[in-house]
């Protein structure tokens, strides 16, 4: 809202503009002749334009009072402040929405990548990986976390199981695709992936992994996305 000094200066500027226009019309009869009837009424009587705002019995119905002008300015000022506040809020939320959508897109992409990985009792490199129904059938059992030497980007020993992604993350400005190429999404961070054994209705513990992906974006925007991966086959239960 405008301060009292700002309102006073605004009134002065309005009055100066009004006085200038009245003087221009009074000094130029041709200009006055082509003016609207309202202006002709204001300028019609030969009086000092500097005193045009002083009310008299003859002029009280041909203009507006100073009080009315002040009230008008105050109403417009209040309305303008409200409109600007709404616009500022809408603009701010529009930017937040864009950031959130981008963070969500990153989280969805990573979650899909993890969910598409094998989920077996044995390490996928184990010869018994496709047939083992209990851990005892494995030469090398698959645990939570990546095996030594395995990374997301290594073409020789890449991540090959859902559980390998546990605690994996990417720093700000380093959102990389599966080939290790920087995507250019500066300001976004893969804060981490958590792989947790859990249960679902009719599916026992050990047969389900909960995948939690957390992505941080600009303006303290955080997106947390959960997904579940069940062991399809073989399974240790019917």
N, C-alpha and C positions, 0 to 999 in steps of 0.2 A: 504494500500500500504506500502511496506517496506521502511524504512528510508534509508538515504545515508549510515549511519554507518552499518545498517543491510546488505545492498547490498555489502558493502566493505568486511564485515566479511564472507558473503556467497561466494564472489569471492575468498577470501583467502582459504577457505575450499575446494572449487572446484580445485584451483590450487595445493594445497597440495596433494589432492587425485590423481590428474593427474600426478604430479611429482612422487609420490610413485609408481603408476602403471608403469610408464615409466622405473623407476629404477629397478623394479621387472623384467620386460621383458628383460632389458639389461643385468642383472646379471644372467638370467636363459635362455640360448639359446634354451633348449628344450621347455620351455614355449612359447618363441617367435616363434618357428617353428610351433607350433600348433595354433597360433593366427590368427586372420583375416588379410587379405591383408592390410586393412587400418591401423591396428596397426603396422604391419611390416614396412609400409612406414614411420610411425611416428618415430619408434625406429631405423630404418635401419642405419641412418648415425651416426657414433660415435662422439657424442658431449655431452657436459655437460647437463644432464637432467634438472638441475635447470634453464637453459637458454632456455628451449624448447619452451617457448612462444615468444622468440625474433625472429623476422622474418628476413630472409636472402633471397637472390635470389634463393637459392637452396630449401628452405623450405616454401616459400610463398604459394605454391599450395598444401602442404601436411597437413595443419592444419587450425585452425580458429584463427582469430586475437582477441586480447583482446577487441577491440571495438565491434566486432560481438558477443562475449560472453556476454558483458554488455547489448547490445541491446536485446539479447535473454532472459536474466534474467528479464529485465524490462518488456518485452512483457508478459512473463509467469506470472510475479507478478501482472500485471494489470488484466490479464484474471482470475487469481486465486481469486483476491479480488472480482471481479464481480460474479464469481460462488458461492463463500461463502456467498455473500450478498443474492443471489437468494435462496440458500439452507436455510439460516436463516429465510427468509421471508416465504418460503413454510412451514417450520417446525412450525413456530409460528402460521400461519393460520390453519394448521392442528389441533393444540391443540385447537384454538378458535372454530373451527367447531365442535369438540367433545363437548365442553362446551355448545355451543349454541343448539346442538341437544338434550342434556340432559335437558337443561332448557325448551326447546320447548316441550319435552315429558311430563315434569311435568305440564306445563301450559295446554296442551291438556287434560291430565288426570283430572285435577281440573275442567276445563271448561265442560267436558263431564259429570262429577258428578253433577254440578250445573244444567246443561240443562235437566237432567233426573228427576229433582225434579218437584213436582206439581206446577202449577201456577194458583191460584184461587183467587177470590175476598175475600173470607172468609178464616180465619185460617183453615187449613185442619182438625183440631179437631172439628170445628163447624159442627153441624148436617146439616146445609144448604149449606155446601161448594160445593156440587156437583150440586146443583140446582140454586143457587143465580145468577142472571143476573145483579144486581146492588148492590152497597155496602149496601143499605138499607135493603136488604134481609138477611144480616149477623147478627148474634148475636155478633160475634167477627170478625171484619174486619182484613184482612191481610195488614200490612203496610211494608214499607221498613225497613229491619233489623230484627234480631231475637227477639222472645218473651222472656220474663223473664224465666230463667231456661233452655232454649234450647241451646244445644251445638252440635257441629259436632259429638262428640264421645259419648254422653250420650245415652245408649240403651233405656232408658225410655222416655226421652224427647229430641230426636235428632232434627236436622234441618229437616223441613218437607215441605219447600217451597223455591222456587228460591230466593225470597227476603231475606230469613234468612241469606244468605251468604254475604250480604253487609258489607264491612269493615273487613271481615275475613282475617286473615293472619297467616303465620307460620314463626318463626325465623330461622336463619341459623343453620343448623345441626338438625332441628326439623321438617323435612318434614315427616309428619305422614300419614298413610293410614286411611281409614274410621274407622278402629277399634282402632286407637290411637297408632298403632305400628310404631316405627321409621324405615324408609326405608333405613337409612344409607347414604343418599345423603347429606353428609357434604359439606358445602360451598355454598349451594343453599338456597334461601329464597323466600317464597311466600310473596312478598311485599304487596299484598293486592288484594281484589276483590271488584269491584264497580258494583252495580246494579242500573241502571238508566232507568226510564220510557222514552220511545222514540216512534217514529212512523216509519212505513214502508209504501210503496205504498199500498193504499187501506186498510190499517190497522191503526185505529186511536190511539191517545195517550191513555195510560191506558191499551191497549191490547197487548203491546210489551214491553219487558224489554231487555235492552242491558247489556250484561255481559262482563266486562273487567277484565282479569286476568293478573297480572304482576308478573313475576318471575325474580329474580336477581341471577346471577351465578358468579363464580370466574372471575378474570380479567375484572371486570366492565361490564360483559355481561348481558344485560337485554332483556327479551322477553316479549312483550305485545300482548296478544291474545284477540280478540273480538268475541263474539257470540250473537245470538238473540234468545229469547224465546217468543213465542206468546201464548196467551191464546186460547186453542183449544175449550173447551166447558165447561160450558155454556159461552156465550158472551153477552155483553150488546147491540150489534148491529147485524143486520142480517148477 
